[in-house]
Amino acid sequence: MPTWVIILLTVMGILIVCKLLFAFSLVSVFPITQGAMFHPSARVRVRTFLDHVPMKAGELLIDIGCGDGRVLRAAKRRYGVRALGFEVNPLAYALARLRTIGMEGIEVRLRNFWNVDIGDADVVFCYLFPDVMGRLAQKLVRELRPGTRVISCNFPLPGWRHSELLYPESSLHADPIYLYQIPADSGC
Ligand SMILES: C[S@@+](CC[C@H](N)C(=O)[O-])C[C@H]1O[C@@H](n2cnc3c(N)ncnc32)[C@H](O)[C@@H]1O
């Protein structure tokens, strides 16, 4: 068999294995994620969020469902926050761990965020799915302190009044980003 055929078959084999791994990682956690699959935010969307949500060094940003950790890394670089991410998809978790190696102040945990109290957060970031937003709203009201900022990509928290609505300047990635702040009476 000619060498180029062997190389082609090897590359194709690697690509197929990667695709299978990706598909398996999505399916294996579907009962937990309920449609909030591993789909990293576009960089322009992360930039837009950071431009409009200034944070103080040392504040705690939590990305519930942190994917490959890009939001954690960008916020850490821009504002010097402490950044914590939860992730259940093993492939996304592995990527996030790899990409944050050597970055102090960033922690990524292989955890289902529904089972974790996030009350220490100063800022909570999420990019999930409409099916879970109602339940998430209840968890946030229960656990977050007044003044905590909540950012939800693409999907609103039902019944909550946003303080700002952002549309990234990009024809491809212009879906809304909702900004909220937990009020003193937690009525949202
Ligand atoms: C649309 S992606 C967003 C990733 C990242 N936040 C970003 O903006 O780039 C949603 C991520 O949330 C994770 N996820 C969904 N439900 C979760 C849960 N209950 N606990 C932990 N991670 C979860 C998924 O595995 C997926 O990687």
The ligand as an SDF file (V2000), in Angstrom:
LIG
                    3D

 27 29  0  0  0  0  0  0  0  0999 V2000
  -23.0390   25.6680   26.1470 C   0  0  0  0  0  0  0  0  0  0  0  0
  -21.6770   25.0320   27.0710 S   0  0  0  0  0  0  0  0  0  0  0  0
  -20.9410   26.5270   27.6790 C   0  0  0  0  0  0  0  0  0  0  0  0
  -19.5070   26.3630   28.1050 C   0  0  0  0  0  0  0  0  0  0  0  0
  -18.8700   27.6250   28.7030 C   0  0  0  0  0  0  0  0  0  0  0  0
  -19.6380   28.1330   29.8070 N   0  0  0  0  0  0  0  0  0  0  0  0
  -18.7310   28.6920   27.6560 C   0  0  0  0  0  0  0  0  0  0  0  0
  -19.5200   29.6440   27.6780 O   0  0  0  0  0  0  0  0  0  0  0  0
  -17.8390   28.5700   26.8030 O   0  0  0  0  0  0  0  0  0  0  0  0
  -22.5270   24.3890   28.5210 C   0  0  0  0  0  0  0  0  0  0  0  0
  -21.6350   23.5180   29.3670 C   0  0  0  0  0  0  0  0  0  0  0  0
  -22.2900   23.2700   30.6010 O   0  0  0  0  0  0  0  0  0  0  0  0
  -22.0190   21.9380   31.0060 C   0  0  0  0  0  0  0  0  0  0  0  0
  -23.0800   21.5420   31.9400 N   0  0  0  0  0  0  0  0  0  0  0  0
  -24.4060   21.4400   31.6890 C   0  0  0  0  0  0  0  0  0  0  0  0
  -25.0830   21.0520   32.7870 N   0  0  0  0  0  0  0  0  0  0  0  0
  -24.1500   20.9100   33.7600 C   0  0  0  0  0  0  0  0  0  0  0  0
  -24.2180   20.5230   35.1350 C   0  0  0  0  0  0  0  0  0  0  0  0
  -25.3860   20.1990   35.7120 N   0  0  0  0  0  0  0  0  0  0  0  0
  -23.0860   20.5150   35.8790 N   0  0  0  0  0  0  0  0  0  0  0  0
  -21.8870   20.8530   35.3130 C   0  0  0  0  0  0  0  0  0  0  0  0
  -21.7490   21.2070   33.9960 N   0  0  0  0  0  0  0  0  0  0  0  0
  -22.8680   21.2380   33.2390 C   0  0  0  0  0  0  0  0  0  0  0  0
  -22.0310   21.1630   29.7010 C   0  0  0  0  0  0  0  0  0  0  0  0
  -21.3330   19.9510   29.7990 O   0  0  0  0  0  0  0  0  0  0  0  0
  -21.3590   22.1680   28.7460 C   0  0  0  0  0  0  0  0  0  0  0  0
  -19.9730   21.9690   28.6570 O   0  0  0  0  0  0  0  0  0  0  0  0
  1  2  1  0
  2  3  1  0
  2 10  1  0
  3  4  1  0
  4  5  1  0
  5  6  1  0
  5  7  1  0
  7  8  2  0
  7  9  1  0
 10 11  1  0
 11 12  1  0
 11 26  1  0
 12 13  1  0
 13 14  1  0
 13 24  1  0
 14 15  1  0
 14 23  1  0
 15 16  2  0
 16 17  1  0
 17 18  1  0
 17 23  2  0
 18 19  1  0
 18 20  2  0
 20 21  1  0
 21 22  2  0
 22 23  1  0
 24 25  1  0
 24 26  1  0
 26 27  1  0
M  CHG  2   2   1   9  -1
M  END
$$$$
